Amino acid sequence: MNAGRNSESSLNQETARGSASPQTLEIRTALKEAISRLRAAGVPSDTLAAEVLLMHTLGRDRTWIYTHAEDLVESSVADRFFSLVGRRAAGEPTQYLTGKQEFWGLEFEVTPAVLIPRPETEHVIEVALERLGPRGIKIRMDTGAPSPKLRVADVGTGSGCIAVALAYELPHADLFATDISEAALEIARHNALRHGVAERIDFLHADLLQPLLRGQQSFDLIVSNPPYISRREAPSLQREVVDHEPGIALFGGPRGIEIYERLIEEARILLRSGGFLVLELGHDSAKPVRAMLEKQFCWTKLSVTNDLAGIPRVIAAERAE
């Protein structure tokens, strides 16, 4: 009955052992086979990965897939699906295969030129908005007058996820987003256009905040998810990370904390009094980064926010007088 509803052809399927044989393949069979292959390859969250790749290939959502489980797939579609499954089994991240990742409720284009946005990075947005408080609201609640324009910088923007999310939440902010990778900036620009905030974000090809320092401009907020992994940790990383994500966005030097010192100094120069610095932390960088901030007497109201796993994830400080 379902096959009659969907006149899709039979398929020459590559089996898990590599032999080929013509057969008719239902959606549920294709999904089960994909899960089996990914599980055998030791892929984390194998069922989810198979579902996402199938949804991407068919252009359908999860509900449709499970309510049409007996439908047949065209051989060309199945070939594309199992090609993606094979690449995922070999270690390529699902997000690079589909070309997208959700962050802050928004969908972002991702390629191997950029780091894949992680859920824990959303804490940077949460802390930034919390620190801004009433300043982050476009209309002042006490007078009904427009709030003063905000100036925000995102350092090492990558896919642009932090800058775009902040532009989305702060319609009265002008943003500057820097990255040392021109390829990453191209993806970030696409994402800004996609979400209608490109007019308020100035993307700069730069090492940290260097071009902004030349203008001595003052900022209300500086945020960053900088490279913070030590080079000696590379052998312990998942193959999806070390083999496929850009090393320039991952590794912060021999100790993994080298960039923070430069970033904190540049933020000290650019933040106005009462402005905020919000930085994502590596799993063991909270103490040394806090010490860097405490060494300079211009920082006050230091706070560290843990992620859902209880790991110190975000450090924030206010620029004093």
N, C-alpha and C positions, 0 to 999 in steps of 0.2 A: 504493500500500500504506500509506504513512504518512498520506495524507489520510484513508483509511478509519479509521485508528486514532484520528484526532482530527477529529471532525466539526465543524470550525470554518468559519464562513461566509466568503463572498467580501467584498471590501472596496472602498469608493469611496476610492481613494488620491489624495491631492494629490501630483502629480508635482513634481519639483524646479523645473519651469517655472511651476507654479502652476495648471495645468489639471487637471480632475477627470475620471476615467474608471473605470467599474466594472471591477475585475479581481481575480483570486485571487492572494493574495500569500503566498509561503512565508517562513518565518522568516529564512532566509539572504538572501532577496531584500530583505526589509525592513532587515536589518542592513547589507547592501551599499549600499542607497540612503541610509541614515542616514549612513554613513561618507562617502559622496560629498558629501552636503549639508554636513556639518561641515567636511570638507576644503576645499570651495569657499569656506566662510566664514572660513577661516584659524584654525579652532579647534585649539589644541594637543592632542596625543594624541587625535586624532579617533577612531581605532579603539576605544581604551579608553572614551572618552566614550559612543560609540554602544552598546558592549557593556553598560556600566553602566546606561544608560537603558533598554535593552531588558530586562535582568535585573530592573530595578525595575518596569517595566510588567507583565511577565509573572509576576513573583513567583517566578522560577526562577534557578538559579545558572548559571555559565558552561558547565559541563559539560553540563547539560541542553540548553542552547540549541544547542550544536554537535552533540549527538547526536540532536537532533530538528530539524535544519536544514530538512527538507522538510515539516515540519508547517505547516498553514495557520493564519493568525491571524484572529480575528474582526475585523470592520471597526471596531467600537467600541474594541477594544484597540489596533488599528493607529492609529486616529485619535488616541488618547491618546499613543501612542508618538511619532508624528510632530509632535504639538503640543509635546512636550518637546524633541524634536530642534530644532524651530524656535526655541524659546526659548534653547536652548544656542547655536545658531548666532548668535543676536542678542546673546550675551554673558553670559547668566545662568550662574553656576557650576553645575556638575553637582551639587555637594553640596547646594545650595539646592533644586534640582529634585527630588532624591531625599529630602531632609530628613535626611541622615545622613552621618557621616564617622567613620572608624576612627581611634583614637588610643590608643597604649599597649596595643594588642590589645583595646580595648573600643570598642563602637559608641556614638557620641554623636549625639543629636538636634541639628541645626543649622538655623537660619533666618536670614534677613537681619538679625536683631537681634544676631547674634553673629559674631565673626570665625571663619572656618573653621580648625579646628585643623590645623597643619602638622607634618609628620614631624620637622622640625628642633627643634620645641619639646619633643620627647621628651628632648632633651639636658638640659633643665631638671630633669626627673625623675631622669635618670641621675646628674647631678652632685649633686642634693640627697640621694639615697640614699647615694651614695659618701661625701659629707661627714658624714652622720649615722653611718655605720659601724655598730658594734655597737648603738648607741642605736636604730637603726632596726629591730632585731629584737625581737619581742614578748617572747621568753623569753631571759634572759641565758644565754649559752653556758657561762659559768664556774660558775654556781651553780644554774642551772635555775629561778631565781626570776623572777617577772614583771619586765620592764623598767619603769622609771618612765614615766608618761604623758607624751606629747609634746604640745606646743602649737605649731600650725602656722598660718600666715596666707598666703593666696593673694590677691594684690592685682590687681584688674582681671580677675576670674575668667572673664568672657565665658561660654562654653558650660559652664564648670566642668571642663574637661578636665584641668587640672593638679590642682585640688583633689580631684576624684574619683579620679584615678589615684593620688595620694598617699594618700588614705584607703584605697584598695584595697590598697596596698602596706604601709601602716602601721596595722594594726588597733588599735594602742594609742595612736593620736593623736586629739586633738580639733582640728578645723580651723575657721578663720574665713575666709570667702571674700567679698571686697568687690567691688562694681562700682558705677559711677556711673549705669548704665543699669538701670532696674527691669525692662525687657523682657528684657535679657540674664540677669538673676538668675532670672527665671521659667524660662527654658530650662535654666539651671544646676540649679535645683531638680528639674526633671523628670529630668535626667541622674543626679543623685544618688539619686533614688528608683529609677530604672531599675536602678542597679547596687548597691542595697542599702546605701548608705553615708550616707543623708540624716540619720540620727539623730546622726551625728558631725560634721556640717558646719553651721555657723551662717552663713547667707547674710545679708550686710549691705548695704543701699543706702547707699553712702558714697563719698566722694572719697578715694582711697587708704586710709590707715589711721586717718583722723580719729576715728571713734567709739571705737576701741581705745585711742587716746592718752589719752582722758578717763579711762579706767580704769587707766592705767599698768600694764597686764598684761605679763608677761614671756613671751617666746616662744623656742622652741628653733630654729625655722626660719621664715624669711620668703622667699617665692618670688614672682616676678612675670614675666609677659610683657607689659610696658607698651606703650602706643603709642610708637613710636620712628621713624616716618617723617617726614621734613621736608615741610612744605607745598609747598616748591618742587619736590619730587620727584613731585608728583601727575601732571603731564603725562607722565612716563615710565613710570607704572605700567600694568600690563595692564588692559584695560577691565573684565575680570571682577572685579578688585580695586577700582579707583577708582569704578566705576559701581554696584557692588552690595554690597560689604562696608561695615560701618558706619564712617564716618569718625572717629567718636569713639574707636574702638578701633585706628585706624591711625595717626593723625597726632599727633605729640608736641609740636608747636609749630613755630615758624619754622625752628629748627635740628634738630628731631627728638629732642633730648636733654633738653629742659626738665624733663620729669617725673622723670628719674633723680635730680636733686639733691634734690627734695622727698622722694622715696621713700627715698633713702639716709639722710636726716636722721631721718625717722620711724622707720625700721628701727633706727637707732642708739639711739633712745629705748626701743624695745620689746623688742629682743633681749636676752636674758640673756647673761652672760659665757659664752663657749663656744658661743653660738648662731650660726647661719649665715644669710647673705643670699645668695640665688641669683637672678640676673637674666638674662633673655634680652636679647641685644644686636641692634641694627640692623647693617647691613653695614659701617658706618663709625664706629660709636660706641664701640668698645673703648677707644681711647686716652682720649677725654674722660671716659668713665665711670670708668676706672681712676684718672684724675687726681682725680676727685671723691672716691673712696675714700681715696686716698693723702693727700689734704689733711687728712683727719680721722685723728688718731693712734689712734683706737679700733679700727681695722681691721687684721687681720693675715692671713697665709696667703692672699693674693690669688692667684687662678688664673683663666686664661681657657681655655675649651674650644672647639676648632674643630668645625664641623659636617662632614659628609661631603664637602662642596665645598671644605673648607679655609678657610671664612670664620669668623672669631671669632664664636661664637654665644652663649656663656654666660660670665658673670663671677660668681665666687663669692668670698666673704670671711668670715672668722670674727670675731665680736665679741670683742675683747680685754677684759682686766680694766678 
